[in-house]
């Protein structure tokens, strides 16, 4: 039984919308994280990103927010 490359390529290029160079540059661990492998950390979603931005806002140096 061989490795299902077509299915992996469909996930990377289709589902994740990676460019071929981006797909081939990923390590297996990075790819599994992006795909949301069960039992591992899930990819950051919109809600999670919004929470991070709210809790850790970017500030500009010299803007009095140091």
mmCIF file of the N, C-alpha and C atoms, coordinates in Angstrom:
data_MODEL
# 
_entry.id   MODEL 
# 
loop_
_atom_site.group_PDB 
_atom_site.id 
_atom_site.type_symbol 
_atom_site.label_atom_id 
_atom_site.label_alt_id 
_atom_site.label_comp_id 
_atom_site.label_asym_id 
_atom_site.label_entity_id 
_atom_site.label_seq_id 
_atom_site.pdbx_PDB_ins_code 
_atom_site.Cartn_x 
_atom_site.Cartn_y 
_atom_site.Cartn_z 
_atom_site.occupancy 
_atom_site.B_iso_or_equiv 
_atom_site.pdbx_formal_charge 
_atom_site.auth_seq_id 
_atom_site.auth_comp_id 
_atom_site.auth_asym_id 
_atom_site.auth_atom_id 
_atom_site.pdbx_PDB_model_num 
ATOM 1   N N  . UNK A 1 1  ? 0.849   -1.184 0.000  1.00 0.00 ? 1  UNK A N  1 
ATOM 2   C CA . UNK A 1 1  ? 0.000   0.000  0.000  1.00 0.00 ? 1  UNK A CA 1 
ATOM 3   C C  . UNK A 1 1  ? 0.890   1.242  0.000  1.00 0.00 ? 1  UNK A C  1 
ATOM 4   N N  . UNK A 1 2  ? 0.726   2.097  -0.994 1.00 0.00 ? 2  UNK A N  1 
ATOM 5   C CA . UNK A 1 2  ? 1.542   3.297  -1.116 1.00 0.00 ? 2  UNK A CA 1 
ATOM 6   C C  . UNK A 1 2  ? 0.911   4.501  -0.441 1.00 0.00 ? 2  UNK A C  1 
ATOM 7   N N  . UNK A 1 3  ? 1.663   5.573  -0.434 1.00 0.00 ? 3  UNK A N  1 
ATOM 8   C CA . UNK A 1 3  ? 1.199   6.826  0.154  1.00 0.00 ? 3  UNK A CA 1 
ATOM 9   C C  . UNK A 1 3  ? 0.252   7.507  -0.820 1.00 0.00 ? 3  UNK A C  1 
ATOM 10  N N  . UNK A 1 4  ? -0.832  8.081  -0.343 1.00 0.00 ? 4  UNK A N  1 
ATOM 11  C CA . UNK A 1 4  ? -1.845  8.707  -1.197 1.00 0.00 ? 4  UNK A CA 1 
ATOM 12  C C  . UNK A 1 4  ? -1.463  10.159 -1.489 1.00 0.00 ? 4  UNK A C  1 
ATOM 13  N N  . UNK A 1 5  ? -0.502  10.348 -2.400 1.00 0.00 ? 5  UNK A N  1 
ATOM 14  C CA . UNK A 1 5  ? -0.036  11.688 -2.757 1.00 0.00 ? 5  UNK A CA 1 
ATOM 15  C C  . UNK A 1 5  ? -1.145  12.551 -3.357 1.00 0.00 ? 5  UNK A C  1 
ATOM 16  N N  . UNK A 1 6  ? -1.971  12.005 -4.259 1.00 0.00 ? 6  UNK A N  1 
ATOM 17  C CA . UNK A 1 6  ? -3.038  12.851 -4.806 1.00 0.00 ? 6  UNK A CA 1 
ATOM 18  C C  . UNK A 1 6  ? -3.959  13.435 -3.731 1.00 0.00 ? 6  UNK A C  1 
ATOM 19  N N  . UNK A 1 7  ? -4.309  12.637 -2.725 1.00 0.00 ? 7  UNK A N  1 
ATOM 20  C CA . UNK A 1 7  ? -5.176  13.145 -1.651 1.00 0.00 ? 7  UNK A CA 1 
ATOM 21  C C  . UNK A 1 7  ? -4.461  14.230 -0.849 1.00 0.00 ? 7  UNK A C  1 
ATOM 22  N N  . UNK A 1 8  ? -3.182  14.018 -0.570 1.00 0.00 ? 8  UNK A N  1 
ATOM 23  C CA . UNK A 1 8  ? -2.421  15.010 0.187  1.00 0.00 ? 8  UNK A CA 1 
ATOM 24  C C  . UNK A 1 8  ? -2.288  16.310 -0.606 1.00 0.00 ? 8  UNK A C  1 
ATOM 25  N N  . UNK A 1 9  ? -2.040  16.202 -1.886 1.00 0.00 ? 9  UNK A N  1 
ATOM 26  C CA . UNK A 1 9  ? -1.956  17.392 -2.735 1.00 0.00 ? 9  UNK A CA 1 
ATOM 27  C C  . UNK A 1 9  ? -3.294  18.117 -2.812 1.00 0.00 ? 9  UNK A C  1 
ATOM 28  N N  . UNK A 1 10 ? -4.405  17.370 -2.900 1.00 0.00 ? 10 UNK A N  1 
ATOM 29  C CA . UNK A 1 10 ? -5.728  18.007 -2.901 1.00 0.00 ? 10 UNK A CA 1 
ATOM 30  C C  . UNK A 1 10 ? -5.949  18.785 -1.613 1.00 0.00 ? 10 UNK A C  1 
ATOM 31  N N  . UNK A 1 11 ? -5.543  18.219 -0.487 1.00 0.00 ? 11 UNK A N  1 
ATOM 32  C CA . UNK A 1 11 ? -5.698  18.923 0.792  1.00 0.00 ? 11 UNK A CA 1 
ATOM 33  C C  . UNK A 1 11 ? -4.831  20.177 0.839  1.00 0.00 ? 11 UNK A C  1 
ATOM 34  N N  . UNK A 1 12 ? -3.572  20.033 0.462  1.00 0.00 ? 12 UNK A N  1 
ATOM 35  C CA . UNK A 1 12 ? -2.651  21.168 0.542  1.00 0.00 ? 12 UNK A CA 1 
ATOM 36  C C  . UNK A 1 12 ? -2.947  22.270 -0.450 1.00 0.00 ? 12 UNK A C  1 
ATOM 37  N N  . UNK A 1 13 ? -3.148  21.892 -1.710 1.00 0.00 ? 13 UNK A N  1 
ATOM 38  C CA . UNK A 1 13 ? -3.356  22.894 -2.753 1.00 0.00 ? 13 UNK A CA 1 
ATOM 39  C C  . UNK A 1 13 ? -4.806  23.341 -2.847 1.00 0.00 ? 13 UNK A C  1 
ATOM 40  N N  . UNK A 1 14 ? -5.726  22.418 -2.612 1.00 0.00 ? 14 UNK A N  1 
ATOM 41  C CA . UNK A 1 14 ? -7.143  22.750 -2.719 1.00 0.00 ? 14 UNK A CA 1 
ATOM 42  C C  . UNK A 1 14 ? -7.727  23.291 -1.430 1.00 0.00 ? 14 UNK A C  1 
ATOM 43  N N  . UNK A 1 15 ? -7.694  22.468 -0.378 1.00 0.00 ? 15 UNK A N  1 
ATOM 44  C CA . UNK A 1 15 ? -8.319  22.849 0.895  1.00 0.00 ? 15 UNK A CA 1 
ATOM 45  C C  . UNK A 1 15 ? -7.573  24.000 1.576  1.00 0.00 ? 15 UNK A C  1 
ATOM 46  N N  . UNK A 1 16 ? -6.250  23.898 1.666  1.00 0.00 ? 16 UNK A N  1 
ATOM 47  C CA . UNK A 1 16 ? -5.473  24.942 2.342  1.00 0.00 ? 16 UNK A CA 1 
ATOM 48  C C  . UNK A 1 16 ? -5.102  26.094 1.419  1.00 0.00 ? 16 UNK A C  1 
ATOM 49  N N  . UNK A 1 17 ? -5.294  25.896 0.110  1.00 0.00 ? 17 UNK A N  1 
ATOM 50  C CA . UNK A 1 17 ? -5.000  26.928 -0.899 1.00 0.00 ? 17 UNK A CA 1 
ATOM 51  C C  . UNK A 1 17 ? -3.536  27.373 -0.887 1.00 0.00 ? 17 UNK A C  1 
ATOM 52  N N  . UNK A 1 18 ? -2.655  26.419 -0.669 1.00 0.00 ? 18 UNK A N  1 
ATOM 53  C CA . UNK A 1 18 ? -1.224  26.708 -0.706 1.00 0.00 ? 18 UNK A CA 1 
ATOM 54  C C  . UNK A 1 18 ? -0.735  26.711 -2.146 1.00 0.00 ? 18 UNK A C  1 
ATOM 55  N N  . UNK A 1 19 ? 0.284   27.502 -2.412 1.00 0.00 ? 19 UNK A N  1 
ATOM 56  C CA . UNK A 1 19 ? 0.968   27.431 -3.707 1.00 0.00 ? 19 UNK A CA 1 
ATOM 57  C C  . UNK A 1 19 ? 1.857   26.193 -3.665 1.00 0.00 ? 19 UNK A C  1 
ATOM 58  N N  . UNK A 1 20 ? 2.156   25.608 -4.825 1.00 0.00 ? 20 UNK A N  1 
ATOM 59  C CA . UNK A 1 20 ? 2.997   24.408 -4.824 1.00 0.00 ? 20 UNK A CA 1 
ATOM 60  C C  . UNK A 1 20 ? 4.304   24.578 -4.041 1.00 0.00 ? 20 UNK A C  1 
ATOM 61  N N  . UNK A 1 21 ? 4.996   25.706 -4.214 1.00 0.00 ? 21 UNK A N  1 
ATOM 62  C CA . UNK A 1 21 ? 6.258   25.922 -3.499 1.00 0.00 ? 21 UNK A CA 1 
ATOM 63  C C  . UNK A 1 21 ? 6.034   25.967 -1.988 1.00 0.00 ? 21 UNK A C  1 
ATOM 64  N N  . UNK A 1 22 ? 4.930   26.562 -1.550 1.00 0.00 ? 22 UNK A N  1 
ATOM 65  C CA . UNK A 1 22 ? 4.618   26.618 -0.120 1.00 0.00 ? 22 UNK A CA 1 
ATOM 66  C C  . UNK A 1 22 ? 4.329   25.215 0.414  1.00 0.00 ? 22 UNK A C  1 
ATOM 67  N N  . UNK A 1 23 ? 3.570   24.435 -0.362 1.00 0.00 ? 23 UNK A N  1 
ATOM 68  C CA . UNK A 1 23 ? 3.241   23.074 0.049  1.00 0.00 ? 23 UNK A CA 1 
ATOM 69  C C  . UNK A 1 23 ? 4.503   22.245 0.226  1.00 0.00 ? 23 UNK A C  1 
ATOM 70  N N  . UNK A 1 24 ? 5.380   22.268 -0.765 1.00 0.00 ? 24 UNK A N  1 
ATOM 71  C CA . UNK A 1 24 ? 6.581   21.417 -0.713 1.00 0.00 ? 24 UNK A CA 1 
ATOM 72  C C  . UNK A 1 24 ? 7.593   21.904 0.314  1.00 0.00 ? 24 UNK A C  1 
ATOM 73  N N  . UNK A 1 25 ? 7.502   23.156 0.748  1.00 0.00 ? 25 UNK A N  1 
ATOM 74  C CA . UNK A 1 25 ? 8.429   23.679 1.756  1.00 0.00 ? 25 UNK A CA 1 
ATOM 75  C C  . UNK A 1 25 ? 8.016   23.301 3.179  1.00 0.00 ? 25 UNK A C  1 
ATOM 76  N N  . UNK A 1 26 ? 6.780   22.825 3.365  1.00 0.00 ? 26 UNK A N  1 
ATOM 77  C CA . UNK A 1 26 ? 6.297   22.470 4.702  1.00 0.00 ? 26 UNK A CA 1 
ATOM 78  C C  . UNK A 1 26 ? 6.905   21.163 5.189  1.00 0.00 ? 26 UNK A C  1 
ATOM 79  N N  . UNK A 1 27 ? 7.113   21.089 6.494  1.00 0.00 ? 27 UNK A N  1 
ATOM 80  C CA . UNK A 1 27 ? 7.487   19.813 7.100  1.00 0.00 ? 27 UNK A CA 1 
ATOM 81  C C  . UNK A 1 27 ? 6.197   19.023 7.317  1.00 0.00 ? 27 UNK A C  1 
ATOM 82  N N  . UNK A 1 28 ? 6.276   17.703 7.480  1.00 0.00 ? 28 UNK A N  1 
ATOM 83  C CA . UNK A 1 28 ? 5.056   16.936 7.762  1.00 0.00 ? 28 UNK A CA 1 
ATOM 84  C C  . UNK A 1 28 ? 4.320   17.445 9.001  1.00 0.00 ? 28 UNK A C  1 
ATOM 85  N N  . UNK A 1 29 ? 5.064   17.841 10.037 1.00 0.00 ? 29 UNK A N  1 
ATOM 86  C CA . UNK A 1 29 ? 4.435   18.363 11.250 1.00 0.00 ? 29 UNK A CA 1 
ATOM 87  C C  . UNK A 1 29 ? 3.685   19.655 11.000 1.00 0.00 ? 29 UNK A C  1 
ATOM 88  N N  . UNK A 1 30 ? 4.261   20.553 10.206 1.00 0.00 ? 30 UNK A N  1 
ATOM 89  C CA . UNK A 1 30 ? 3.594   21.814 9.881  1.00 0.00 ? 30 UNK A CA 1 
ATOM 90  C C  . UNK A 1 30 ? 2.308   21.553 9.095  1.00 0.00 ? 30 UNK A C  1 
ATOM 91  N N  . UNK A 1 31 ? 2.386   20.633 8.152  1.00 0.00 ? 31 UNK A N  1 
ATOM 92  C CA . UNK A 1 31 ? 1.206   20.305 7.358  1.00 0.00 ? 31 UNK A CA 1 
ATOM 93  C C  . UNK A 1 31 ? 0.108   19.706 8.229  1.00 0.00 ? 31 UNK A C  1 
ATOM 94  N N  . UNK A 1 32 ? 0.463   18.809 9.127  1.00 0.00 ? 32 UNK A N  1 
ATOM 95  C CA . UNK A 1 32 ? -0.534  18.197 10.000 1.00 0.00 ? 32 UNK A CA 1 
ATOM 96  C C  . UNK A 1 32 ? -1.175  19.247 10.905 1.00 0.00 ? 32 UNK A C  1 
ATOM 97  N N  . UNK A 1 33 ? -0.379  20.195 11.394 1.00 0.00 ? 33 UNK A N  1 
ATOM 98  C CA . UNK A 1 33 ? -0.928  21.261 12.231 1.00 0.00 ? 33 UNK A CA 1 
ATOM 99  C C  . UNK A 1 33 ? -1.914  22.109 11.438 1.00 0.00 ? 33 UNK A C  1 
ATOM 100 N N  . UNK A 1 34 ? -1.556  22.436 10.205 1.00 0.00 ? 34 UNK A N  1 
ATOM 101 C CA . UNK A 1 34 ? -2.442  23.252 9.374  1.00 0.00 ? 34 UNK A CA 1 
ATOM 102 C C  . UNK A 1 34 ? -3.742  22.519 9.037  1.00 0.00 ? 34 UNK A C  1 
ATOM 103 N N  . UNK A 1 35 ? -3.663  21.205 8.910  1.00 0.00 ? 35 UNK A N  1 
ATOM 104 C CA . UNK A 1 35 ? -4.846  20.409 8.594  1.00 0.00 ? 35 UNK A CA 1 
ATOM 105 C C  . UNK A 1 35 ? -5.689  20.115 9.824  1.00 0.00 ? 35 UNK A C  1 
ATOM 106 N N  . UNK A 1 36 ? -5.153  20.424 11.012 1.00 0.00 ? 36 UNK A N  1 
ATOM 107 C CA . UNK A 1 36 ? -5.921  20.198 12.230 1.00 0.00 ? 36 UNK A CA 1 
ATOM 108 C C  . UNK A 1 36 ? -5.979  18.746 12.616 1.00 0.00 ? 36 UNK A C  1 
ATOM 109 N N  . UNK A 1 37 ? -4.837  18.091 12.642 1.00 0.00 ? 37 UNK A N  1 
ATOM 110 C CA . UNK A 1 37 ? -4.767  16.681 13.015 1.00 0.00 ? 37 UNK A CA 1 
ATOM 111 C C  . UNK A 1 37 ? -5.447  16.471 14.362 1.00 0.00 ? 37 UNK A C  1 
ATOM 112 N N  . UNK A 1 38 ? -6.359  15.504 14.468 1.00 0.00 ? 38 UNK A N  1 
ATOM 113 C CA . UNK A 1 38 ? -7.040  15.248 15.747 1.00 0.00 ? 38 UNK A CA 1 
ATOM 114 C C  . UNK A 1 38 ? -6.037  14.996 16.877 1.00 0.00 ? 38 UNK A C  1 
ATOM 115 N N  . UNK A 1 39 ? -6.313  15.567 18.035 1.00 0.00 ? 39 UNK A N  1 
ATOM 116 C CA . UNK A 1 39 ? -5.438  15.384 19.184 1.00 0.00 ? 39 UNK A CA 1 
ATOM 117 C C  . UNK A 1 39 ? -4.288  16.378 19.234 1.00 0.00 ? 39 UNK A C  1 
ATOM 118 N N  . UNK A 1 40 ? -4.186  17.210 18.247 1.00 0.00 ? 40 UNK A N  1 
ATOM 119 C CA . UNK A 1 40 ? -3.123  18.223 18.220 1.00 0.00 ? 40 UNK A CA 1 
ATOM 120 C C  . UNK A 1 40 ? -3.760  19.607 18.235 1.00 0.00 ? 40 UNK A C  1 
ATOM 121 N N  . UNK A 1 41 ? -2.913  20.609 18.376 1.00 0.00 ? 41 UNK A N  1 
ATOM 122 C CA . UNK A 1 41 ? -3.410  21.987 18.356 1.00 0.00 ? 41 UNK A CA 1 
ATOM 123 C C  . UNK A 1 41 ? -4.120  22.255 17.034 1.00 0.00 ? 41 UNK A C  1 
ATOM 124 N N  . UNK A 1 42 ? -5.204  22.985 17.097 1.00 0.00 ? 42 UNK A N  1 
ATOM 125 C CA . UNK A 1 42 ? -5.977  23.309 15.908 1.00 0.00 ? 42 UNK A CA 1 
ATOM 126 C C  . UNK A 1 42 ? -5.469  24.607 15.290 1.00 0.00 ? 42 UNK A C  1 
ATOM 127 N N  . UNK A 1 43 ? -5.677  24.785 13.986 1.00 0.00 ? 43 UNK A N  1 
ATOM 128 C CA . UNK A 1 43 ? -5.280  26.037 13.345 1.00 0.00 ? 43 UNK A CA 1 
ATOM 129 C C  . UNK A 1 43 ? -6.014  27.216 13.973 1.00 0.00 ? 43 UNK A C  1 
ATOM 130 N N  . UNK A 1 44 ? -5.408  28.355 13.949 1.00 0.00 ? 44 UNK A N  1 
ATOM 131 C CA . UNK A 1 44 ? -6.007  29.563 14.503 1.00 0.00 ? 44 UNK A CA 1 
ATOM 132 C C  . UNK A 1 44 ? -7.131  30.028 13.592 1.00 0.00 ? 44 UNK A C  1 
ATOM 133 N N  . UNK A 1 45 ? -8.322  30.178 14.146 1.00 0.00 ? 45 UNK A N  1 
ATOM 134 C CA . UNK A 1 45 ? -9.484  30.633 13.382 1.00 0.00 ? 45 UNK A CA 1 
ATOM 135 C C  . UNK A 1 45 ? -9.700  32.127 13.572 1.00 0.00 ? 45 UNK A C  1 
ATOM 136 N N  . UNK A 1 46 ? -10.747 32.633 12.944 1.00 0.00 ? 46 UNK A N  1 
ATOM 137 C CA . UNK A 1 46 ? -11.046 34.070 13.033 1.00 0.00 ? 46 UNK A CA 1 
ATOM 138 C C  . UNK A 1 46 ? -11.277 34.523 14.471 1.00 0.00 ? 46 UNK A C  1 
ATOM 139 N N  . UNK A 1 47 ? -12.039 33.745 15.231 1.00 0.00 ? 47 UNK A N  1 
ATOM 140 C CA . UNK A 1 47 ? -12.338 34.113 16.617 1.00 0.00 ? 47 UNK A CA 1 
ATOM 141 C C  . UNK A 1 47 ? -11.055 34.150 17.440 1.00 0.00 ? 47 UNK A C  1 
ATOM 142 N N  . UNK A 1 48 ? -10.203 33.138 17.269 1.00 0.00 ? 48 UNK A N  1 
ATOM 143 C CA . UNK A 1 48 ? -8.945  33.103 18.005 1.00 0.00 ? 48 UNK A CA 1 
ATOM 144 C C  . UNK A 1 48 ? -8.047  34.274 17.653 1.00 0.00 ? 48 UNK A C  1 
ATOM 145 N N  . UNK A 1 49 ? -7.996  34.614 16.364 1.00 0.00 ? 49 UNK A N  1 
ATOM 146 C CA . UNK A 1 49 ? -7.194  35.759 15.937 1.00 0.00 ? 49 UNK A CA 1 
ATOM 147 C C  . UNK A 1 49 ? -7.751  37.048 16.525 1.00 0.00 ? 49 UNK A C  1 
ATOM 148 N N  . UNK A 1 50 ? -9.064  37.191 16.502 1.00 0.00 ? 50 UNK A N  1 
ATOM 149 C CA . UNK A 1 50 ? -9.685  38.383 17.090 1.00 0.00 ? 50 UNK A CA 1 
ATOM 150 C C  . UNK A 1 50 ? -9.375  38.512 18.569 1.00 0.00 ? 50 UNK A C  1 
ATOM 151 N N  . UNK A 1 51 ? -9.426  37.394 19.293 1.00 0.00 ? 51 UNK A N  1 
ATOM 152 C CA . UNK A 1 51 ? -9.098  37.406 20.719 1.00 0.00 ? 51 UNK A CA 1 
ATOM 153 C C  . UNK A 1 51 ? -7.652  37.814 20.951 1.00 0.00 ? 51 UNK A C  1 
ATOM 154 N N  . UNK A 1 52 ? -6.738  37.275 20.135 1.00 0.00 ? 52 UNK A N  1 
ATOM 155 C CA . UNK A 1 52 ? -5.321  37.644 20.275 1.00 0.00 ? 52 UNK A CA 1 
ATOM 156 C C  . UNK A 1 52 ? -5.109  39.127 20.002 1.00 0.00 ? 52 UNK A C  1 
ATOM 157 N N  . UNK A 1 53 ? -5.752  39.631 18.959 1.00 0.00 ? 53 UNK A N  1 
ATOM 158 C CA . UNK A 1 53 ? -5.587  41.050 18.622 1.00 0.00 ? 53 UNK A CA 1 
ATOM 159 C C  . UNK A 1 53 ? -6.135  41.951 19.717 1.00 0.00 ? 53 UNK A C  1 
ATOM 160 N N  . UNK A 1 54 ? -7.237  41.529 20.330 1.00 0.00 ? 54 UNK A N  1 
ATOM 161 C CA . UNK A 1 54 ? -7.821  42.324 21.408 1.00 0.00 ? 54 UNK A CA 1 
ATOM 162 C C  . UNK A 1 54 ? -6.935  42.299 22.656 1.00 0.00 ? 54 UNK A C  1 
ATOM 163 N N  . UNK A 1 55 ? -6.430  41.118 22.996 1.00 0.00 ? 55 UNK A N  1 
ATOM 164 C CA . UNK A 1 55 ? -5.636  40.959 24.212 1.00 0.00 ? 55 UNK A CA 1 
ATOM 165 C C  . UNK A 1 55 ? -4.192  41.425 24.075 1.00 0.00 ? 55 UNK A C  1 
ATOM 166 N N  . UNK A 1 56 ? -3.672  41.434 22.859 1.00 0.00 ? 56 UNK A N  1 
ATOM 167 C CA . UNK A 1 56 ? -2.277  41.821 22.621 1.00 0.00 ? 56 UNK A CA 1 
ATOM 168 C C  . UNK A 1 56 ? -2.206  42.748 21.417 1.00 0.00 ? 56 UNK A C  1 
ATOM 169 N N  . UNK A 1 57 ? -2.742  43.967 21.547 1.00 0.00 ? 57 UNK A N  1 
ATOM 170 C CA . UNK A 1 57 ? -2.770  44.882 20.395 1.00 0.00 ? 57 UNK A CA 1 
ATOM 171 C C  . UNK A 1 57 ? -1.367  45.333 19.997 1.00 0.00 ? 57 UNK A C  1 
ATOM 172 N N  . UNK A 1 58 ? -1.191  45.528 18.696 1.00 0.00 ? 58 UNK A N  1 
ATOM 173 C CA . UNK A 1 58 ? 0.066   46.084 18.208 1.00 0.00 ? 58 UNK A CA 1 
ATOM 174 C C  . UNK A 1 58 ? 0.143   47.547 18.612 1.00 0.00 ? 58 UNK A C  1 
ATOM 175 N N  . UNK A 1 59 ? 1.332   47.984 18.959 1.00 0.00 ? 59 UNK A N  1 
ATOM 176 C CA . UNK A 1 59 ? 1.528   49.396 19.277 1.00 0.00 ? 59 UNK A CA 1 
ATOM 177 C C  . UNK A 1 59 ? 2.736   49.894 18.508 1.00 0.00 ? 59 UNK A C  1 
ATOM 178 N N  . UNK A 1 60 ? 2.735   51.197 18.259 1.00 0.00 ? 60 UNK A N  1 
ATOM 179 C CA . UNK A 1 60 ? 3.852   51.804 17.562 1.00 0.00 ? 60 UNK A CA 1 
ATOM 180 C C  . UNK A 1 60 ? 4.792   52.438 18.575 1.00 0.00 ? 60 UNK A C  1 
ATOM 181 N N  . UNK A 1 61 ? 6.075   52.274 18.342 1.00 0.00 ? 61 UNK A N  1 
ATOM 182 C CA . UNK A 1 61 ? 7.041   52.926 19.225 1.00 0.00 ? 61 UNK A CA 1 
ATOM 183 C C  . UNK A 1 61 ? 6.879   54.424 19.135 1.00 0.00 ? 61 UNK A C  1 
ATOM 184 N N  . UNK A 1 62 ? 6.984   55.076 20.263 1.00 0.00 ? 62 UNK A N  1 
ATOM 185 C CA . UNK A 1 62 ? 6.865   56.526 20.302 1.00 0.00 ? 62 UNK A CA 1 
ATOM 186 C C  . UNK A 1 62 ? 5.429   57.013 20.345 1.00 0.00 ? 62 UNK A C  1 
ATOM 187 N N  . UNK A 1 63 ? 4.470   56.088 20.375 1.00 0.00 ? 63 UNK A N  1 
ATOM 188 C CA . UNK A 1 63 ? 3.070   56.482 20.412 1.00 0.00 ? 63 UNK A CA 1 
ATOM 189 C C  . UNK A 1 63 ? 2.550   56.611 21.839 1.00 0.00 ? 63 UNK A C  1 
ATOM 190 N N  . UNK A 1 64 ? 3.440   56.477 22.812 1.00 0.00 ? 64 UNK A N  1 
ATOM 191 C CA . UNK A 1 64 ? 3.049   56.623 24.200 1.00 0.00 ? 64 UNK A CA 1 
ATOM 192 C C  . UNK A 1 64 ? 2.430   55.374 24.806 1.00 0.00 ? 64 UNK A C  1 
ATOM 193 N N  . UNK A 1 65 ? 2.590   54.226 24.143 1.00 0.00 ? 65 UNK A N  1 
ATOM 194 C CA . UNK A 1 65 ? 2.013   52.985 24.623 1.00 0.00 ? 65 UNK A CA 1 
ATOM 195 C C  . UNK A 1 65 ? 3.093   51.979 25.015 1.00 0.00 ? 65 UNK A C  1 
ATOM 196 N N  . UNK A 1 66 ? 4.181   52.421 25.529 1.00 0.00 ? 66 UNK A N  1 
ATOM 197 C CA . UNK A 1 66 ? 5.291   51.512 25.821 1.00 0.00 ? 66 UNK A CA 1 
ATOM 198 C C  . UNK A 1 66 ? 5.188   50.929 27.189 1.00 0.00 ? 66 UNK A C  1 
# 
